[in-house]
Amino acid sequence: MHPSAEPRIPEFPDVEAAAERIRFAVRQTPVVHSATLDQALGCTLVAKCENLQVTGSFKFRGATHAVARLRSAGRDADVATHSSGNHGAALALAARNDGRQAFVVMPDNAVPDKVDAVRRHGGQVIFCAPGQAAREAGLEALVADGRIPVPPYDHPDIICGQGTAALELLTQTPDLDILMAPVGGGGLISGSAIVARHLRPDLTILAAEPAGAADTAASFQRGERVTHWQADTIADGLRALVGALPFRIIRQRLDDVLPVSEAAILEGMDLVQAHLQMTIEPSSATVIAAILEHAERFAGRRIGVIFSGGNVDTRRFPPESV
Amino acid sequence: MHPSAEPRIPEFPDVEAAAERIRFAVRQTPVVHSATLDQALGCTLVAKCENLQVTGSFKFRGATHAVARLRSAGRDADVATHSSGNHGAALALAARNDGRQAFVVMPDNAVPDKVDAVRRHGGQVIFCAPGQAAREAGLEALVADGRIPVPPYDHPDIICGQGTAALELLTQTPDLDILMAPVGGGGLISGSAIVARHLRPDLTILAAEPAGAADTAASFQRGERVTHWQADTIADGLRALVGALPFRIIRQRLDDVLPVSEAAILEGMDLVQAHLQMTIEPSSATVIAAILEHAERFAGRRIGVIFSGGNVDTRRFPPESV
């Protein structure tokens, strides 16, 4: 996992190959639909449920693929990453499934649920001080000790793994007008765009992003990656800056990046709970928020969205009955 | 909805007709699978997710069908039932979707989540003292005022509606060895048995039942319906005695009824949360419990189970992260 400065942009056959490599480990997640949610939103929506993926997020696809590629290359050392969220748990299990261990650097103020998830899936948690510098220092120390770093999004193997969700979705639901996924680091939407632009060149491809972490929207408008942004959003999975390789793909292949408000994200979570009987994390709900706040772009269309995960911070979101 | 003393047992075409009548209102729920759960259980399991059905349980199928039949018969009065659980919420929404109201008699010690669910779906809650006598008196008063009673399970229209879940499951997953669903009042398993015995005469059909509410298992063994049982189980959806019409079908068409312990039910909930990333209610988990406690009957087989609902009492089950 040593990305060169300008790695080749992966193409559709790379995602197809990834799907073949990981198909016995990842779950073909269901696609769900609700007539009453359609009425509430004024469009036809189908949702790909990566909240029901192994470890509760799409991150398990990319992590599993990255580990499979290490295995093919004969690299069998333990792996390492830094993560305050779903990538850590996903890599922990992907590594364990491959008979190795994952070391995950986490800030000592990380959400307890997320720390538990890494450990429950067999990962070793290394705490560090909060902040990007301490996290990177922690990871460097692990790499110096021989562990192989597996980045969360800025790598072709990760992007191809994440793209397998859209590959399934477009097979399960061929007749879409629009494909939309959340964007944080950009692994999911860039992998999705590779698949969708190839299979359905006329499809409108959109990303949804919290207004409080809208570096991708700003980068998309400028045509150049914004590298400073103080993220402030409840969508804890989307606080990262968009990665360099994902952004190159996003810039080429997306139609737009839609910023959404915090209030609309919360309303999106409530709508999904009420109409689809599922708890999704705030990051997932950005796609519903985008439909609520940019209704004119979606009216009467058929939209496929990807719910990226279902792991809510239970301190912040005590459950309601459904 | 005035069942005669010995109504005709519904047959497969009746369930097919029910599926046609309700198909625009109910959700075709997904079927999920987990390789790691299979390893833990020693068999291949696919689960039909009625926990993701509208209102969070299969009850919406039967309630929607019963209301559709009233509509066809030109009976447009409001409806009424007594329920401490999912049937009340399901009937509330089924009635509202048909432009009428449901009145639901609930004991004044009912779980607050369940009361909220009835109201959220547009139902009118009428509280009564706890106990069967007070509930029936409350319902009789509503019927005397002109509301049409819609029973929770002991009626052909309800049984046919519930049978549509198995109809979907056997279409989605044709190659099963065993079909299993929970049994409480018996609407779900009897509707399932009508479908399965017709489509796949060789299929093994089983019910799972809490040992603390095992009146159906006892009735099945005796060949006669047990009419007294003091239910004591965490599976609040399965405390009812099996209904007369459901039991006639169960007796004819099931292979066995398997009692399960409370500990295995809780373990089943945990396994589904860990491996399938979903919260299911204790009643649903009885099917996993049955595999845990009767492992020899399932080893190496392909089992289709129905998760009956996902509505947990949040006072009793605070969420864990996944």
Chai-1 contact restraints between the chains, C-beta under 6 A:
chainA,res_idxA,chainB,res_idxB,connection_type,confidence,min_distance_angstrom,max_distance_angstrom,comment,restraint_id
A,P30,B,P30,contact,1.0,0.0,6.0,A-B,restraint_1
A,L52,B,Q277,contact,1.0,0.0,6.0,A-B,restraint_2
A,G56,B,Q277,contact,1.0,0.0,6.0,A-B,restraint_3
A,G56,B,V322,contact,1.0,0.0,6.0,A-B,restraint_4
A,D113,B,S321,contact,1.0,0.0,6.0,A-B,restraint_5
A,D116,B,S321,contact,1.0,0.0,6.0,A-B,restraint_6
A,Q277,B,L52,contact,1.0,0.0,6.0,A-B,restraint_7
A,Q277,B,G56,contact,1.0,0.0,6.0,A-B,restraint_8
A,T314,B,P319,contact,1.0,0.0,6.0,A-B,restraint_9
A,T314,B,S321,contact,1.0,0.0,6.0,A-B,restraint_10
A,P319,B,T314,contact,1.0,0.0,6.0,A-B,restraint_11
A,P319,B,P319,contact,1.0,0.0,6.0,A-B,restraint_12
A,S321,B,D113,contact,1.0,0.0,6.0,A-B,restraint_13
A,S321,B,D116,contact,1.0,0.0,6.0,A-B,restraint_14
A,S321,B,T314,contact,1.0,0.0,6.0,A-B,restraint_15
A,V322,B,G56,contact,1.0,0.0,6.0,A-B,restraint_16
